[in-house]
């Protein structure tokens, strides 16, 4: 039953996206959008995350999510400046490194969010993500060590704990 709600919820989101992108409420466009949304959702149904594996909707979670997004935005801006400084330095003090660390996240969606946040931050790339372990490539050793104690990890833990 919960998988059905996730399926239909994703189908509705895709259909609304179709309407927004197509900009047409003509019956042929709506029919095509409904069909495309159904087939995309149907063929990707195994990739949908169950409600048990993602944070629940609550006002406390919205507050934690806002804090997480603000912190992440500032981290990305800081990383952009650091990478630009590395590239513009004539000596290029780049020392690529791989770091691994463990987390105690319970939900799949939280682990995926951390992996994506690391990859979206300039100078770092998530190489592997398992149940507990992350392996990250960083441009410098300092960046690699900073990932282990990244404040975004604590924000994600707050978001997960508020369920």
C-alpha positions as semicolon CSV with decimal commas, in nm:
position;residue;x (nm);y (nm);z (nm)
1;X;0,000;0,000;0,000
2;X;0,278;0,244;0,091
3;X;0,456;0,166;-0,236
4;X;0,130;0,249;-0,417
5;X;0,114;0,590;-0,249
6;X;0,474;0,659;-0,346
7;X;0,403;0,547;-0,704
8;X;0,096;0,769;-0,743
9;X;0,261;1,061;-0,567
10;X;0,557;1,048;-0,807
11;X;0,321;1,016;-1,104
12;X;0,132;1,328;-0,994
13;X;0,456;1,523;-0,942
14;X;0,579;1,426;-1,290
15;X;0,244;1,519;-1,445
16;X;0,247;1,862;-1,276
17;X;0,603;1,908;-1,401
18;X;0,486;1,817;-1,751
19;X;0,211;2,080;-1,737
20;X;0,456;2,343;-1,612
21;X;0,714;2,267;-1,881
22;X;0,472;2,224;-2,172
23;X;0,269;2,531;-2,079
24;X;-0,038;2,382;-2,243
25;X;-0,370;2,262;-2,103
26;X;-0,487;2,127;-2,438
27;X;-0,636;1,779;-2,401
28;X;-0,378;1,622;-2,634
29;X;-0,089;1,766;-2,437
30;X;-0,247;1,653;-2,108
31;X;-0,304;1,303;-2,245
32;X;0,054;1,277;-2,368
33;X;0,184;1,410;-2,034
34;X;-0,027;1,165;-1,834
35;X;0,094;0,875;-2,047
36;X;0,458;0,979;-2,028
37;X;0,434;1,034;-1,651
38;X;0,278;0,691;-1,604
39;X;0,538;0,507;-1,811
40;X;0,832;0,690;-1,652
41;X;0,701;0,611;-1,304
42;X;0,613;0,251;-1,393
43;X;0,951;0,167;-1,545
44;X;1,138;0,332;-1,255
45;X;0,916;0,204;-0,972
46;X;1,198;-0,002;-0,820
47;X;1,400;0,317;-0,772
48;X;1,132;0,490;-0,564
49;X;1,221;0,534;-0,198
50;X;0,961;0,397;0,045
51;X;0,811;0,626;0,306
52;X;0,997;0,437;0,582
53;X;1,330;0,528;0,420
54;X;1,278;0,903;0,395
55;X;1,205;1,175;0,652
56;X;0,843;1,239;0,737
57;X;0,677;1,571;0,663
58;X;0,657;1,796;0,970
59;X;0,716;2,161;1,049
60;X;1,021;2,068;1,258
61;X;1,165;1,886;0,956
62;X;1,099;2,191;0,738
63;X;1,298;2,401;0,986
64;X;1,582;2,148;0,988
65;X;1,572;2,128;0,607
66;X;1,594;2,509;0,580
67;X;1,893;2,510;0,814
68;X;2,053;2,226;0,615
69;X;2,006;2,404;0,282
70;X;2,146;2,732;0,419
71;X;2,450;2,555;0,564
72;X;2,502;2,362;0,241
73;X;2,476;2,679;0,030
74;X;2,743;2,850;0,241
75;X;2,966;2,540;0,220
76;X;2,937;2,537;-0,159
77;X;3,025;2,907;-0,179
78;X;3,329;2,853;0,045
79;X;3,439;2,551;-0,161
80;X;3,403;2,749;-0,486
81;X;3,641;3,013;-0,350
82;X;3,888;2,748;-0,231
83;X;3,890;2,567;-0,565
84;X;3,929;2,895;-0,755
85;X;4,223;2,987;-0,532
86;X;4,383;2,646;-0,599
87;X;4,341;2,680;-0,973
88;X;4,467;3,038;-0,987
89;X;4,775;2,963;-0,776
90;X;5,076;2,934;-1,010
91;X;5,220;2,647;-0,803
92;X;4,889;2,450;-0,792
93;X;4,913;2,306;-0,439
94;X;4,677;2,024;-0,529
95;X;4,729;1,700;-0,338
96;X;4,449;1,462;-0,438
97;X;4,349;1,226;-0,162
98;X;4,090;0,963;-0,081
99;X;3,928;0,956;0,260
100;X;3,683;0,712;0,408
101;X;3,457;0,763;0,705
102;X;3,154;0,599;0,859
103;X;2,814;0,740;0,943
104;X;2,527;0,606;1,148
105;X;2,238;0,715;0,928
106;X;1,936;0,487;0,944
107;X;1,754;0,601;0,631
108;X;1,858;0,550;0,273
109;X;1,743;0,898;0,172
110;X;1,976;1,057;0,429
111;X;2,278;0,863;0,299
112;X;2,188;0,957;-0,058
113;X;2,151;1,323;0,041
114;X;2,497;1,323;0,202
115;X;2,658;1,155;-0,100
116;X;2,497;1,405;-0,335
117;X;2,591;1,701;-0,113
118;X;2,955;1,590;-0,112
119;X;2,956;1,547;-0,489
120;X;2,787;1,884;-0,549
121;X;3,049;2,061;-0,339
122;X;3,341;2,171;-0,558
123;X;3,663;1,986;-0,487
124;X;3,502;1,669;-0,351
125;X;3,346;1,364;-0,510
126;X;3,168;1,069;-0,351
127;X;3,331;0,754;-0,487
128;X;3,141;0,495;-0,284
129;X;2,851;0,496;-0,044
130;X;2,745;0,183;0,144
131;X;2,526;0,127;0,449
132;X;2,774;0,296;0,683
133;X;3,089;0,388;0,488
134;X;3,161;0,671;0,248
135;X;3,472;0,699;0,032
136;X;3,540;1,051;-0,094
137;X;3,798;1,193;-0,335
138;X;3,918;1,543;-0,246
139;X;4,151;1,788;-0,420
140;X;4,356;1,848;-0,105
141;X;4,421;1,660;0,216
142;X;4,267;1,946;0,413
143;X;3,944;1,921;0,213
144;X;3,940;1,546;0,268
145;X;3,971;1,585;0,644
146;X;3,706;1,859;0,651
147;X;3,455;1,625;0,489
148;X;3,479;1,388;0,786
149;X;3,365;1,658;1,030
150;X;3,143;1,848;0,787
151;X;2,863;2,042;0,956
152;X;2,619;1,919;0,689
153;X;2,651;1,568;0,836
154;X;2,527;1,701;1,173
155;X;2,239;1,885;1,002
156;X;2,138;1,563;0,825
157;X;2,150;1,378;1,159
158;X;1,918;1,642;1,308
159;X;1,681;1,601;1,015
160;X;1,679;1,223;1,051
161;X;1,641;1,235;1,430
162;X;1,341;1,467;1,416
163;X;1,122;1,191;1,271
